């Protein structure tokens, strides 16, 4: 595994390149309800004030988005499974009773036809969410592709001299019943997709940077697209002179560029699209330094640029050419894989850890008075505030929910049992509840820091440039920084800087295998790299 490196420099350079176990749930509820809160002290979070127009958008209820790529993938799987089921059911119900014996020829042919059908549907370009909403184009392409598959199959059987061995009635029934099943499936899918579209689950919620004539042309071009999933929320611009319009093609100006980060943390934003020309390089770079910390796609529109690159250099929003600058990490199928990894492996880890957690809970209770679990507000995905659970390691009356004072070596606030469980990280085990039940933590990811975590008198985001970029993915119980020794007390700038660098490396190089490697190395690092944990 290569060493850590800083994936995004401080000065950006412009380049184009399960079923819930009831006993576990009851254990968590009972433990947390028993936690008294006399030591919880309110703190004031720094929140940028948004304009009234921006607040109107932020206060709207927004449904969780569904990935068109994942939807199309599931439709492919459904097509294959449905056709295989129809063909094998016909074989078992009709051909097998007549022949009196089972033969692998028919199931093999069914699977081959189902695979060929999916390939032909892909070639006919019908696996698009926009087509799922319609009916005529989708049905005609599907019927013609399904017919082509059967003609191809009949031709191959004829030349291979297998035609006499295949039941013609089975073949005809497979064609018509398979087609009926596909049509019924598409009608159900059409209803589902239209419902998701009405709920806004398929929208790409977009904000435009640049409230001038270029921005107006861009908004008009996006609105002119048929069956577009682009939903323009508003425009942002720093200028207050005559070049900055209050509305662009009917879309309101919501604020300045500095407001975008706060806006994107209060509501779902999927895409930031610059309407500025490439010639405004310095201005764009200054804006990117502020916006790259967000878990969104950032693109530069090229619709008005006179300088043209080859078509392959662009990605397109309908007919609008754009240049990719930053991409949101861990999306589409990667997100599905990480979700499955967290839930499956997390559930197994929780079941395995329950006996140990019971012993730790007993030791904490016998060692000092107070609740067994400690709950603390920490930063989650995209700076969301989440409740993270830990075994209480401090005396209850000296607990510090806001982490206003870091834990130091031989800290008198830490109990005898607390020193041991902090050193061995056993106090982190209740966070498996966050992974399995709440879903606001991952097994592997950047460690969630307390919202008021400080280096001396400065908050972490004030001490490290680009600190919030580590929140572009869901935080984790363990991480790349932790297994490389960057855990425990943060008493100098190097420690927090190194954590951010390793976290950014993890985000840019994520894979399921990388998660597995980190998870397997965690027990070793707890034994060999725990000098800073106390």
Backbone torsions as a table, in degrees:
resi	resn	phi	psi	omega
1	UNK	NA	127.2	-176.0
2	UNK	-69.4	159.4	179.5
3	UNK	-71.8	166.1	-177.0
4	UNK	-72.0	148.6	174.3
5	UNK	-144.3	158.1	-179.8
6	UNK	-81.1	117.7	-171.7
7	UNK	-82.7	-26.8	178.8
8	UNK	-128.4	112.6	-176.0
9	UNK	-70.3	162.0	179.0
10	UNK	-63.6	-41.3	177.2
11	UNK	-99.9	106.9	-176.9
12	UNK	-68.3	135.3	175.9
13	UNK	-104.0	138.7	-177.0
14	UNK	-81.8	111.3	178.0
15	UNK	-136.7	150.9	176.6
16	UNK	-106.9	87.5	-179.3
17	UNK	-123.9	NA	NA
18	UNK	NA	153.9	-178.4
19	UNK	-86.3	129.9	-178.2
20	UNK	-76.5	130.3	173.9
21	UNK	-70.2	119.0	-175.2
22	UNK	-64.0	-34.1	-178.5
23	UNK	-68.2	-35.5	178.8
24	UNK	-68.5	-43.8	178.0
25	UNK	-61.4	-43.6	179.7
26	UNK	-63.4	-38.5	179.1
27	UNK	-61.6	-43.8	179.8
28	UNK	-65.3	-46.7	-179.0
29	UNK	-62.0	-42.7	-178.6
30	UNK	-65.6	-40.4	-177.5
31	UNK	-69.4	-41.6	-177.3
32	UNK	-75.1	-32.7	179.1
33	UNK	-68.6	-23.7	179.6
34	UNK	-81.5	-10.5	-175.9
35	UNK	-75.3	118.3	176.0
36	UNK	-76.8	158.8	-175.2
37	UNK	-126.4	35.9	-177.7
38	UNK	-70.6	-20.9	-176.1
39	UNK	-96.7	-4.6	179.5
40	UNK	-65.7	121.3	179.9
41	UNK	-111.4	130.7	179.8
42	UNK	-67.1	144.7	175.3
43	UNK	-129.4	157.0	-177.5
44	UNK	-102.5	118.6	178.7
45	UNK	-88.1	145.2	178.5
46	UNK	-81.5	113.1	179.3
47	UNK	-125.6	127.9	-180.0
48	UNK	-71.4	137.9	-179.2
49	UNK	-78.2	129.2	-180.0
50	UNK	-99.9	160.0	177.9
51	UNK	-70.9	163.2	-180.0
52	UNK	-62.8	-35.8	178.4
53	UNK	-65.8	-40.5	178.4
54	UNK	-67.2	-38.8	179.8
55	UNK	-64.4	-33.7	176.8
56	UNK	-61.0	-40.6	178.9
57	UNK	-71.0	-43.4	-177.9
58	UNK	-62.0	-36.9	-175.5
59	UNK	-79.2	-5.4	177.2
60	UNK	-74.7	141.8	178.3
61	UNK	-73.2	128.8	-176.1
62	UNK	-121.4	127.4	178.0
63	UNK	-78.9	155.1	177.6
64	UNK	-67.1	140.7	-175.6
65	UNK	-80.6	148.2	171.6
66	UNK	-108.2	138.0	-179.2
67	UNK	-78.5	122.9	175.8
68	UNK	-59.4	-33.4	179.8
69	UNK	-65.8	-42.4	179.2
70	UNK	-69.5	-40.0	178.0
71	UNK	-59.6	-47.3	179.5
72	UNK	-61.6	-37.6	178.1
73	UNK	-64.0	-42.3	178.5
74	UNK	-67.4	-33.0	177.3
75	UNK	-66.7	-39.4	176.1
76	UNK	-59.7	-46.6	178.5
77	UNK	-62.3	-39.9	179.7
78	UNK	-65.1	-41.6	177.9
79	UNK	-59.9	-48.3	-179.3
80	UNK	-61.3	-46.5	-178.0
81	UNK	-65.8	-40.6	-178.0
82	UNK	-65.6	-47.2	180.0
83	UNK	-65.8	-39.7	177.7
84	UNK	-63.0	-41.8	-179.8
85	UNK	-64.2	-43.4	179.8
86	UNK	-63.5	-48.0	-177.8
87	UNK	-63.9	-44.3	-179.1
88	UNK	-70.5	-37.3	177.7
89	UNK	-62.2	-40.9	177.3
90	UNK	-65.3	-38.0	178.5
91	UNK	-65.6	-47.3	-178.8
92	UNK	-67.3	-36.3	-176.4
93	UNK	-83.7	-24.0	-175.9
94	UNK	-120.8	-54.9	-173.0
95	UNK	-71.7	-45.4	-174.4
96	UNK	-63.1	-42.1	176.9
97	UNK	-61.9	-31.0	179.8
98	UNK	-74.9	-41.3	-178.4
99	UNK	-79.8	-26.9	178.4
100	UNK	78.1	6.2	179.4
101	UNK	-150.2	155.1	179.3
102	UNK	-88.3	136.3	177.2
103	UNK	-130.3	138.6	-179.2
104	UNK	-78.2	-7.0	-176.7
105	UNK	-63.3	-47.6	-178.0
106	UNK	-64.7	-51.2	177.1
107	UNK	-56.8	-38.9	178.8
108	UNK	-64.2	-40.5	178.2
109	UNK	-66.4	-38.5	178.4
110	UNK	-61.1	-47.5	-179.9
111	UNK	-62.7	-41.3	179.3
112	UNK	-62.7	-42.8	178.2
113	UNK	-64.8	-41.3	-179.8
114	UNK	-64.1	-42.5	177.9
115	UNK	-64.2	-44.8	179.6
116	UNK	-62.1	-37.6	179.4
117	UNK	-63.4	-45.2	-179.9
118	UNK	-63.4	-40.2	178.4
119	UNK	-63.8	-42.6	179.2
120	UNK	-68.2	-38.4	176.1
121	UNK	-61.8	-39.0	177.6
122	UNK	-65.2	-43.3	178.8
123	UNK	-63.9	-32.9	177.9
124	UNK	-79.2	-2.9	174.4
125	UNK	62.1	42.5	178.8
126	UNK	-99.5	0.1	177.4
127	UNK	-91.6	59.8	176.4
128	UNK	-126.7	137.5	-178.4
129	UNK	-61.5	-34.2	178.9
130	UNK	-61.8	-38.2	178.2
131	UNK	-72.2	-30.6	178.9
132	UNK	-62.1	-28.5	-179.5
133	UNK	-72.7	-31.3	-177.2
134	UNK	-86.2	-167.1	-177.3
135	UNK	-140.1	-51.2	-171.9
136	UNK	-65.4	-55.4	-177.6
137	UNK	-60.9	-40.4	-178.5
138	UNK	-64.0	-46.6	-176.2
139	UNK	-67.5	-43.0	-178.5
140	UNK	-64.5	-42.6	179.0
141	UNK	-66.1	-38.6	-178.3
142	UNK	-69.4	-44.1	-179.6
143	UNK	-63.5	-43.9	-179.3
144	UNK	-66.5	-37.5	179.4
145	UNK	-68.7	-42.5	178.9
146	UNK	-64.2	-39.4	177.5
147	UNK	-65.9	-40.2	179.0
148	UNK	-62.1	-40.2	179.4
149	UNK	-60.4	-42.7	-178.4
150	UNK	-71.5	-37.5	176.2
151	UNK	-63.6	-40.3	177.2
152	UNK	-62.9	-43.2	-179.4
153	UNK	-64.1	-42.6	179.2
154	UNK	-64.5	-41.7	179.4
155	UNK	-63.6	-43.4	179.0
156	UNK	-64.2	-41.2	179.9
157	UNK	-63.7	-37.5	-179.6
158	UNK	-66.1	-49.2	-177.3
159	UNK	-71.6	-26.0	177.3
160	UNK	-87.7	-0.7	178.4
161	UNK	61.6	37.1	174.3
162	UNK	-104.0	-0.3	-173.9
163	UNK	-59.6	-37.6	-177.8
164	UNK	-71.9	-18.8	-177.6
165	UNK	-89.6	-5.7	-176.8
166	UNK	-108.8	131.2	179.9
167	UNK	-67.6	124.6	179.8
168	UNK	-68.8	-34.9	178.5
169	UNK	-66.1	-41.1	176.6
170	UNK	-61.9	-42.4	-178.5
171	UNK	-63.6	-44.2	179.5
172	UNK	-66.4	-41.7	178.8
173	UNK	-64.7	-39.0	178.5
174	UNK	-62.0	-41.4	-179.5
175	UNK	-64.1	-52.8	-173.4
176	UNK	-72.8	-42.9	179.4
177	UNK	-69.7	-35.8	175.6
178	UNK	-62.8	-42.2	178.2
179	UNK	-64.4	-42.4	179.3
180	UNK	-62.6	-40.7	178.9
181	UNK	-65.1	-40.6	178.8
182	UNK	-65.3	-42.2	178.9
183	UNK	-63.2	-44.2	178.9
184	UNK	-62.8	-41.1	179.1
185	UNK	-62.4	-42.6	-178.6
186	UNK	-67.7	-33.1	177.3
187	UNK	-66.5	-41.6	176.3
188	UNK	-64.7	-43.1	-179.9
189	UNK	-62.9	-40.2	178.6
190	UNK	-59.8	-43.4	179.1
191	UNK	-64.7	-41.2	179.5
192	UNK	-63.9	-47.7	-176.6
193	UNK	-65.2	-40.0	178.0
194	UNK	-64.8	-36.9	176.0
195	UNK	-65.4	-42.6	178.2
196	UNK	-64.8	-35.9	179.2
197	UNK	-65.4	-41.4	177.9
198	UNK	-63.9	-33.3	179.7
199	UNK	-80.4	-7.1	-179.8
200	UNK	82.1	12.6	-177.4
201	UNK	-75.5	-16.2	-179.7
202	UNK	-105.0	-0.2	-179.3
203	UNK	-73.5	143.3	167.0
204	UNK	-99.2	98.8	-176.2
205	UNK	-71.4	116.1	-167.7
206	UNK	-121.6	141.4	170.3
207	UNK	-120.1	144.4	-177.1
208	UNK	-105.1	133.8	174.4
209	UNK	-103.6	115.3	-178.4
210	UNK	122.8	97.3	-176.8
211	UNK	-102.6	65.0	-179.9
212	UNK	-137.1	-161.7	-177.9
213	UNK	-63.5	-35.5	177.4
214	UNK	-65.3	-42.1	177.1
215	UNK	-62.6	-39.4	179.4
216	UNK	-65.1	-41.9	177.6
217	UNK	-63.5	-38.8	179.8
218	UNK	-65.3	-46.0	179.3
219	UNK	-61.6	-41.7	178.4
220	UNK	-63.4	-40.0	179.4
221	UNK	-65.9	-38.6	178.7
222	UNK	-69.3	-39.0	179.4
223	UNK	-68.4	-26.8	-177.4
224	UNK	-76.0	-11.5	-179.0
225	UNK	-71.6	134.1	175.4
226	UNK	-84.0	141.3	179.6
227	UNK	54.7	35.4	-179.5
228	UNK	-82.0	144.7	176.6
229	UNK	-97.5	6.0	-179.9
230	UNK	-78.5	123.3	176.1
231	UNK	-118.3	104.9	-177.4
232	UNK	-79.0	117.8	-178.8
233	UNK	-82.3	-34.2	-177.7
234	UNK	169.5	179.1	179.1
235	UNK	-119.9	153.3	178.2
236	UNK	-129.1	142.8	179.7
237	UNK	-160.4	138.8	179.9
238	UNK	-79.9	-22.3	-173.8
239	UNK	-75.1	142.8	178.7
240	UNK	-118.7	9.3	-179.0
241	UNK	-90.9	-165.0	-175.2
242	UNK	-67.7	-18.0	179.7
243	UNK	-72.7	-22.8	-178.1
244	UNK	-93.3	119.9	-178.4
245	UNK	-90.3	146.9	176.9
246	UNK	-73.9	-28.5	175.7
247	UNK	-138.3	142.9	176.3
248	UNK	-118.0	108.1	-179.8
249	UNK	51.9	42.0	178.0
250	UNK	87.2	-2.9	179.2
251	UNK	-100.0	128.8	-172.8
252	UNK	-77.5	150.9	170.1
253	UNK	-78.6	126.7	-173.9
254	UNK	-101.3	-15.2	-179.8
255	UNK	159.1	-162.0	180.0
256	UNK	-94.8	169.5	-178.7
257	UNK	-61.3	-35.2	178.4
258	UNK	-62.1	-20.3	-179.3
259	UNK	-82.8	-13.9	-172.8
260	UNK	-63.5	-41.7	-178.1
261	UNK	-60.6	-47.9	179.1
262	UNK	-65.7	-39.9	179.2
263	UNK	-60.8	-44.8	-177.1
264	UNK	-72.0	-14.7	176.8
265	UNK	-91.2	-12.4	179.4
266	UNK	-101.3	-17.5	178.1
267	UNK	-146.8	164.3	-176.7
268	UNK	-75.6	122.6	174.4
269	UNK	-125.0	128.9	-177.5
270	UNK	-104.3	-26.6	-173.3
271	UNK	-147.2	132.7	170.8
272	UNK	-110.4	121.6	-173.9
273	UNK	-119.9	117.7	179.5
274	UNK	-83.6	128.3	175.6
275	UNK	-98.1	11.0	-177.9
276	UNK	-84.8	147.0	179.0
277	UNK	-72.1	157.2	179.1
278	UNK	-60.0	-27.4	-179.0
279	UNK	-63.6	-19.9	178.2
280	UNK	-87.9	47.8	-173.0
281	UNK	-59.5	-47.2	-177.3
282	UNK	-61.6	-43.3	-179.5
283	UNK	-65.8	-40.0	179.7
284	UNK	-65.5	-42.4	-179.9
285	UNK	-60.9	-41.6	178.7
286	UNK	-62.4	-37.6	179.3
287	UNK	-71.1	-39.8	-179.1
288	UNK	-64.3	-32.5	177.6
289	UNK	-60.1	-27.2	-179.8
290	UNK	-90.1	-29.2	-168.2
291	UNK	-100.4	-15.6	-174.0
292	UNK	-68.7	-12.5	179.2
293	UNK	-76.1	-9.2	-176.7
294	UNK	-86.1	145.5	178.3
295	UNK	-83.9	58.5	-177.1
296	UNK	-133.9	161.9	171.4
297	UNK	-77.5	137.0	177.1
298	UNK	-122.8	123.3	-178.1
299	UNK	-132.0	156.6	176.8
300	UNK	-110.1	119.5	-179.5
301	UNK	-70.9	139.3	179.7
302	UNK	-116.7	20.6	-173.5
303	UNK	-70.8	-24.1	-178.7
304	UNK	-111.3	0.7	-177.4
305	UNK	-75.2	134.6	177.2
306	UNK	-78.0	-28.7	176.9
307	UNK	-77.0	122.8	-176.7
308	UNK	-116.2	135.8	174.6
309	UNK	-99.2	177.3	175.8
310	UNK	-65.5	150.0	-177.4
311	UNK	-54.1	-33.2	-178.9
312	UNK	-68.7	-16.6	-180.0
313	UNK	-74.5	-17.5	-175.1
314	UNK	-101.6	153.7	160.5
315	UNK	-110.9	152.5	-169.3
316	UNK	-119.0	140.3	168.4
317	UNK	-106.5	88.7	-170.0
318	UNK	69.5	-113.8	178.3
319	UNK	-102.3	-0.9	-176.5
320	UNK	-87.3	117.7	178.8
321	UNK	-77.4	138.7	178.2
322	UNK	-137.3	157.5	175.9
323	UNK	-112.0	125.5	-178.5
324	UNK	-72.7	133.9	177.2
325	UNK	-111.6	-57.2	175.1
326	UNK	-133.0	148.8	176.3
327	UNK	-119.2	144.3	176.5
328	UNK	-64.5	133.0	-178.9
329	UNK	-78.8	153.1	174.2
330	UNK	51.0	77.1	179.8
331	UNK	-126.6	172.3	174.1
332	UNK	53.8	-126.2	-175.5
333	UNK	-66.9	-29.7	175.9
334	UNK	-60.5	-39.9	179.3
335	UNK	-66.7	-38.5	177.4
336	UNK	-64.0	-43.8	-180.0
337	UNK	-64.0	-41.0	179.7
338	UNK	-68.4	-37.8	177.6
339	UNK	-62.2	-45.6	179.1
340	UNK	-63.9	-42.1	179.2
341	UNK	-60.2	-45.6	-179.5
342	UNK	-63.9	-45.8	-175.0
343	UNK	-72.1	-43.8	-177.1
344	UNK	-72.5	-56.0	-178.6
345	UNK	-66.9	-36.9	178.4
346	UNK	-63.3	-40.7	178.5
347	UNK	-64.9	-42.5	177.5
348	UNK	-64.3	-41.9	179.2
349	UNK	-64.9	-37.8	179.2
350	UNK	-65.0	-44.6	178.6
351	UNK	-62.2	-40.7	179.4
352	UNK	-68.7	-31.3	-175.1
353	UNK	-87.8	-11.6	-175.9
354	UNK	-56.2	-44.5	177.6
355	UNK	-60.3	-43.1	178.7
356	UNK	-64.8	-41.2	179.6
357	UNK	-63.3	-36.2	177.1
358	UNK	-63.4	-41.2	178.7
359	UNK	-67.7	-41.5	178.7
360	UNK	-64.3	-42.3	179.1
361	UNK	-60.8	-41.4	178.4
362	UNK	-64.0	-43.1	-179.8
363	UNK	-64.3	-41.9	178.7
364	UNK	-62.2	-41.8	-177.9
365	UNK	-67.8	-39.7	-178.9
366	UNK	-75.2	-26.7	-175.0
367	UNK	-76.3	-37.6	-178.0
368	UNK	-156.4	157.3	-179.3
369	UNK	-75.6	154.1	179.0
370	UNK	123.0	175.7	-179.3
371	UNK	-68.6	157.7	-179.4
372	UNK	-76.8	-40.3	-177.1
373	UNK	-99.2	149.7	177.8
374	UNK	-119.3	132.4	-178.2
375	UNK	-115.7	134.0	-175.7
376	UNK	-139.1	141.6	175.6
377	UNK	-76.7	128.1	178.9
378	UNK	-137.6	167.8	177.9
379	UNK	-78.0	130.3	174.8
380	UNK	-109.9	-156.4	179.8
381	UNK	-59.0	132.0	177.8
382	UNK	54.9	38.5	177.8
383	UNK	66.6	15.7	174.7
384	UNK	-63.8	138.6	177.9
385	UNK	-84.9	123.2	-178.7
386	UNK	-125.0	155.7	174.7
387	UNK	-92.3	119.6	179.4
388	UNK	-107.7	134.1	-177.2
389	UNK	-100.0	138.9	175.8
390	UNK	-143.2	159.0	169.4
391	UNK	-71.5	137.4	-178.6
392	UNK	-65.4	125.2	-179.9
393	UNK	-114.1	-4.0	178.6
394	UNK	-114.3	163.0	171.5
395	UNK	-63.4	136.9	-170.8
396	UNK	-57.4	-40.5	-176.9
397	UNK	-75.2	-8.3	178.5
398	UNK	-114.5	13.0	-179.8
399	UNK	-62.3	152.1	-175.9
400	UNK	-130.3	80.0	-175.5
401	UNK	-61.0	-27.4	-178.0
402	UNK	-93.8	-1.7	-179.7
403	UNK	54.6	40.0	179.1
404	UNK	-70.3	-22.4	178.2
405	UNK	-128.5	122.3	-176.7
406	UNK	-70.3	152.0	177.0
407	UNK	-79.9	127.4	-178.4
408	UNK	-112.0	174.1	179.9
409	UNK	-64.2	134.6	-178.3
410	UNK	59.3	33.3	179.3
411	UNK	-62.8	124.9	-177.6
412	UNK	-67.5	-14.8	179.6
413	UNK	-75.6	-20.0	-175.7
414	UNK	-85.7	132.4	-179.8
415	UNK	-76.4	171.9	178.4
416	UNK	-63.0	-47.6	176.5
417	UNK	-65.5	-35.7	179.9
418	UNK	-59.1	-39.1	179.6
419	UNK	-62.0	-40.9	-178.5
420	UNK	-69.5	-47.1	-175.9
421	UNK	-71.9	-26.5	175.6
422	UNK	-73.4	-39.9	-179.8
423	UNK	-64.1	-38.1	-178.2
424	UNK	-95.7	-1.1	-178.4
425	UNK	64.5	18.2	174.7
426	UNK	-66.3	-22.0	178.6
427	UNK	-67.2	-15.3	-178.6
428	UNK	-85.9	-10.9	-173.9
429	UNK	-57.1	-37.7	178.8
430	UNK	-60.6	-14.4	178.3
431	UNK	-68.7	-12.1	171.5
432	UNK	-62.2	-27.7	174.5
433	UNK	-64.2	-39.7	177.3
434	UNK	-61.4	-39.1	-177.7
435	UNK	-70.4	-50.1	-170.9
436	UNK	-79.8	-41.6	-173.5
437	UNK	-99.0	-54.5	-176.4
438	UNK	-76.7	-33.6	-179.9
439	UNK	73.3	12.4	179.8
440	UNK	-96.1	3.1	172.5
441	UNK	-129.3	153.6	170.9
442	UNK	-107.4	164.7	173.3
443	UNK	-65.1	-40.3	-178.0
444	UNK	-125.9	135.6	179.2
445	UNK	166.5	178.0	175.0
446	UNK	-59.6	135.2	-179.6
447	UNK	-64.0	135.5	179.4
448	UNK	-75.4	122.3	178.1
449	UNK	-92.0	154.0	176.8
450	UNK	-62.5	145.3	-174.5
451	UNK	-64.6	-21.5	177.9
452	UNK	-111.4	22.4	178.2
453	UNK	-60.6	134.4	-174.2
454	UNK	-131.7	150.9	166.9
455	UNK	-108.0	105.6	-172.1
456	UNK	60.2	-114.3	-178.0
457	UNK	-105.6	2.9	-177.4
458	UNK	-106.7	139.1	172.3
459	UNK	-65.6	155.1	-174.1
460	UNK	-57.4	-39.3	-178.1
461	UNK	-70.2	-19.4	175.2
462	UNK	-83.5	-24.5	-176.9
463	UNK	-87.4	-26.2	-175.0
464	UNK	-127.4	125.6	177.1
465	UNK	-67.7	131.1	179.2
466	UNK	75.9	20.9	-177.1
467	UNK	-57.4	-42.1	-174.3
468	UNK	-71.7	-7.6	176.8
469	UNK	-66.2	-21.8	177.7
470	UNK	-70.9	-11.0	179.9
471	UNK	-95.5	13.9	176.9
472	UNK	-75.0	-10.7	174.0
473	UNK	-129.4	167.8	179.8
474	UNK	-67.7	136.6	178.6
475	UNK	-68.4	165.8	-175.7
476	UNK	-133.2	166.0	177.4
477	UNK	-70.3	-39.5	175.5
478	UNK	-129.9	167.6	-176.7
479	UNK	-160.6	176.2	-178.7
480	UNK	-62.9	-38.2	178.5
481	UNK	-65.8	-41.0	-175.6
482	UNK	-66.4	-42.5	-177.5
483	UNK	-75.2	-11.2	174.7
484	UNK	-97.8	13.6	172.5
485	UNK	95.0	-0.5	-178.6
486	UNK	-95.1	76.9	178.5
487	UNK	-142.3	167.8	178.3
488	UNK	89.8	-151.7	-174.3
489	UNK	-62.9	139.0	174.4
490	UNK	-111.3	99.7	-175.9
491	UNK	-118.4	2.6	174.1
492	UNK	-149.3	165.9	-173.2
493	UNK	-66.7	-31.2	-178.8
494	UNK	-61.5	-38.6	-176.2
495	UNK	-65.7	-44.0	179.7
496	UNK	-74.5	-33.4	177.4
497	UNK	-63.2	-44.2	180.0
498	UNK	-65.6	-38.9	177.9
499	UNK	-60.1	-44.9	-179.5
500	UNK	-64.5	-41.7	-179.9
501	UNK	-62.3	-45.4	179.7
502	UNK	-67.5	-37.1	178.5
503	UNK	-64.8	-41.0	179.1
504	UNK	-67.5	-36.4	175.5
505	UNK	-61.6	-43.0	179.2
506	UNK	-60.9	-44.9	-177.8
507	UNK	-61.8	-43.8	-176.6
508	UNK	-75.1	-18.7	-175.4
509	UNK	-120.4	23.3	-174.7
510	UNK	-63.3	144.6	167.6
511	UNK	-160.0	163.1	177.7
512	UNK	-62.5	-38.5	178.0
513	UNK	-62.9	-39.9	177.6
514	UNK	-61.7	-43.9	176.8
515	UNK	-58.9	-43.9	-178.4
516	UNK	-64.7	-41.6	178.4
517	UNK	-61.1	-46.0	179.8
518	UNK	-62.0	-42.0	-178.8
519	UNK	-64.1	-41.5	-179.2
520	UNK	-71.5	-30.2	-179.7
521	UNK	-82.4	-14.1	-175.9
522	UNK	-59.9	-48.8	179.5
523	UNK	-58.4	-36.7	179.6
524	UNK	-66.9	-42.6	-178.9
525	UNK	-67.3	-30.6	178.2
526	UNK	-64.8	-30.4	-178.7
527	UNK	-87.1	-29.9	-172.4
528	UNK	-107.8	-18.3	-176.0
529	UNK	-130.3	55.2	-176.7
530	UNK	-116.8	20.8	-176.5
531	UNK	-69.3	-20.6	-179.5
532	UNK	-97.8	0.9	-176.9
533	UNK	-99.5	117.5	177.1
534	UNK	-159.9	NA	NA
